[in-house]
Amino acid sequence: MSQARAKEHDALSIAHHYDVSNEFYSLFLDPVMVYTCAYYRDPDGKLEQAQEDKLDLVCRKLRLQPGERVLDIGCGWGGFSIWAAQHYGVRAHGVTLSRQQAEWAAARIEREGLEDRCLVEYRDFRDLPADARYDKIAAIGVIEHVGIPNYPSFFGRVKEMLVDGGLYLNHGIHHEFHWKRTSQTDFLYRYVFPNGDLSGVTETLTEMERAGWELLDIENLRLHYARTCKHWAERLRARAEEARAIVGEQIYRTWLLYLTCSSVAFARGSIGLYQVLMQKQWDRARGSAPTTREGIYAGW
């Protein structure tokens, strides 16, 4: 498949899932529309706080500093970009293949008065200028859509866009080692994620290392995602009539089934959610990576 056709296919696949309706997603997501695994510092905590804590966890792992240039690949409704700009003073640039997400994010950026340091665009990250450079990059819930054969080019391009010593956080779903395709996954790929493609985490780490990254930290948030999907399913079910009025019976039932099955799959361990923090290798004599994780949690 040519690169142009691949980009067109990716855009259509993303639109199939994410352009269902902003109004529909607002029924079960948190107020800032974060559609990725939350981080429950309180095991019995609420979704809204857990999503804010997840955004802050990513910022802390990336050690964001005021004025840094940050790229948010596949930024969704702009949750991470806006949070990083608001709370860490960075210049955030988010890109998404969903027009509805980009429009929603742009409106929120304007409401929050962040136009001078936060931008969300409807754009394929592969179309960013060749000389685009960032201090830090995050891809939160993106690797699932990249396609395993495209890992080398994806990780290579991300590395090119980072300054020497820059940090990259990859947050994504991976299946466990003995995972096998089933009718459930066929259902998801056909009706929910047309371009979904999950790898094992070790397979992904190998491609990261082949691309020349130094792996600094790996954390599995599997149980956090089981709870996140459970919360989403409960919230969607509680607003079933509104959902049916917006998207119809079929999409409502499809999404409810997908969220419920996902929660069970994460709880049982057939799939996991991994955050991998990497650094663009450079002169190791000047290495700046902390020797412990303590800085991530200090003062939290």
Secondary structure, 3 states (H helix, E strand, C coil): CCHHHHHHHHHHHHHHHHCCCHHHHHCCCCCCCCCCCCCCCCCCCCHHHHHHHHHHHHHHHCCCCCCCEEEEECCCCCHHHHHHHHHHCCEEEEEECCHHHHHHHHHHHHHHCCCCCEEEEECCHHHCCCCCCEEEEEEECCHHHHCHHHHHHHHHHHHHHEEEEEEEEEEEEEECCCCCCCHHHHHHHHHCCCCCCCCEHHHHHHHHHHCCEEEEEEEECHHHHHHHHHHHHHHHHHCHHHHHHHHCHHHHHHHHHHHHHHHHHHHHCCEEEEEEEEEECCCHHHCCCCCCCHHHHCCC
